[in-house]
Amino acid sequence: MPASAAPKALPAFDLLNPKPLAMARAKLDEVFGYKSFRLHQEGIIAALLEGRDCLALMPTGGGKSLCYQIPALVRPGTGVVVSPLIALMQDQVDALKDLGVKAAFLNSTLDRQTQDAIEREFAAGALDLVYVAPERLVQERTLNLLARHEVALFAIDEAHCVSQWGHDFRPEYRQLKILASRFPHVPRIALTATADERTRQEIVTELSLEDAEVYVASFDRPNIRYTIAEMGSLSARERLWQFISSEHPAEAGIVYCLSRKSVEETAAWLSSKGRRALAYHAGLDPHVRAAAQTRFLNEDGLIVVATIAFGMGIDKPDVRFVAHLNLPKSIEAYYQETGRAGRDGEPADAWMAYGIGDVVQLRQWIAQSEGSDAFKHVQRQKLDALIGLAEMPGCRRQALLAYFGERLAEPCGNCDNCLNPPKTEDGTIPAQKALSAVYRTGQRYGVTYLCDVLVGKEDERIVRNGHDRLSVFGIGRDVPAAAWKALFRQLIAAGLLSADEEGHGTLALTPSARPVLRGEAKFLIRVTRAPQKKPRRDAKIIAKVAPRDETLLQALRALRLKLATAAKLPPYVVAQDRTLAELAEKRPLNEEALHDITGLGASKIARYGNAFLEVIGQHKPHPMLDNRLPSTVNQTLAAHLRGLDADQIATERNIAVSTVYGHFADAIAAGLVEARAVLPLDEAEMDEILAAFERCNTLETGKLGPAHGALDGRYDFGILKCILAELG
């Protein structure tokens, strides 16, 4: 296209005139239902309204989409969004349409007739936003189409895909530089949630954003708890089940595996444990993948087990955990993948297990890749940085943020190392034994073999090699093999050992090992710790609903599902959890009051407002919960009012059954419930307990121990406490 045919410059906004920003704030409220911008959003929007280019680095869930959606609604013309995720364009467009925004997408999934119709809509100026894949955008046909109508802006999402050093390089992204020359007066914004300094510079260079405003928000996701599991006697899969069953027994999550085989086996294994789990990888039929993705977006409590083929662009806000059964390729990949949890700001978990096998496999992939030596060197550095994160004894969040050039002054208090600090001890002698075993066996063997030598296992292969006659044979038999494996991981992480890159898993000494072997340097090791449950730090963004509002909240959830099913939308598109929580708390009585609820814009109120108001009108707070008892007791009572028994309440609230009965006892003493209504006892059992109370003078002494002993411990102390409360 000759330069003379380029679109004319769009009129720049005068920001001394507050009108453009006032219009942007109005769109924020009227369309999206939010009362104020988050950090950096207003600055980015102002720059785009003025016609300037931007590079925005914001964490997942930080509100990147609003940064281009609102200017597209305010500026003349149609906003063009470049997205690499063809499969997700439909979901993004559906969500915008539900907000009353005129949006469409152009990609290969549409038939020719539908594409032609959308192109006519664009040319006529009938669209606010159009989503296009990068390979489609750079076609001459598409560029000519864009030249026939005003373009409000170009938004290049997932901009890190331009970097050849990154974890998700897409060569077609480099062709997007053409937008700078073909549309020189149209502002462009490049957006990513993950980019180190090298990647940021590459984005600027490859997209010709040299004069762009750069906005870097904090990479911190304080609602995410980071945990990297230490492998002991249990397998990674068994440790995963411990984590899921205790922390997220009924919540949605993503489990990442390195191989397709592991994906399918893990999904089947989780299903055998009673969880709804689906496999997702690039080798599956496209219809199977699409169905899995649709179910994940639309259903509650579903687990997707996947390779990294799944997840980029997933906007499901209530993913409560992301788990890795293997080491990711880099800290960037780890950050992006874990960032898919807790996008709604509520507490979420990033859990990972890894072993030496992961390190060997990833280094083999790097060595066998077709990249240049420089590329391989960078990838090895990235992998080493991630291994260091996994093995470090200090705050993981501080290390994670430091990698992206951000300093966190104090330990976060919401990672496994902060919540359950690992102990360190002088491990110089064990390290010398392990290093000596590597050296004396010829630096030709893997971890399992070396551990067998150290513990003195008389394996046929060891005997054949004559290694049973070495001085290191059996010198570590007083230490379990699992502990030796943990030590080898730490020696690799510290750079004292290197794993070969040919895929054989053999270990060799590095120059850094010599000072330790000679006793010239000490080596501190982390002592393997048992899993320890710690209370989760409350999210700062959303407060939990009060017990008096829980029944209404459940009714609003049921309504949301009904409305979403009817509209063929994911439930979170109709209303996010925090919107429902606010409805339950504030209980608006009319349409005007709905405008004060976060996440309810004019379009949603018009569509769903009456239904919300009707359900709210039907649910008055239960009088039982209008009391002076502690909040934790009222949470138990609220669950009881929903029909849950003590065991079910204990599971839902992640507390002991005896604690639940203790709450019931407090409620009984306050005259709110009767013992028979909350206790799983028949008449004969009640009579037996009352007889024991009489024999042991329980009413006079108030002591339950004698009665508990007289009943042979067959009844929980909490049950006895409930009966005593009613009698007292």
Secondary structure, 3 states (H helix, E strand, C coil): CCHHHCCCCCCCCCCCCCHHHHHHHHHHHHCCCCCCCCCCHHHHHHHHHHCCCEEEECCCCCCHHHHHHHHHHHCCCEEEEECCCHHHHHHHHHHHHHCCCCEEEECCCCCHHHHHHHHHHHHCCCCCEEEECHHHHCCHHHHHHHHCCCEEEEEECCHHHHCCCCCCCCHHHHHHHHHHHHCCCCCEEEEECCCCHHHHHHHHHHCCCCCCEEEECCCCCCCEEEEEECCCCCCHHHHHHHHHHHHCCCCCEEEECCCHHHHHHHHHHHHHCCCCEEEECCCCCHHHHHHHHHHHHHCCCCEEEECCCCCCCCCCCCCCEEEECCCCCCHHHHHHHHCCCCCCCCCEEEEEECCHHHHHHHHHHHHHCCCCHHHHHHHHHHHHHHHHHHHCCCCHHHHHHHHCCCCCCCCCCCEHHHHCCCCEEECHHHHHHHHHHHHHCCCCCCHHHHHHHHHCCCCHHHHHCCHHHCCCCCCCCCCCHHHHHHHHHHHHHCCCEEECCCCCCCEEECCCHHHHHCCCCCCEEECCCCCCCCCCCCCCCCCCCCHHHHHHHHHHHHHHHHHHHHHCCCHHHHCCHHHHHHHHHHCCCCHHHHCCCCCCCHHHHHHHHHHHHHHHHHCCCCHHHCCCCCHHHHHHHHHHHCCCCHHHHHHHHCCCHHHHHHHHHHHHHCCCCCHHHHCCCCHHHHHHHHHHHHHCCHHHHCCCHHHHHHCCCCCCHHHHHHHHHHHC
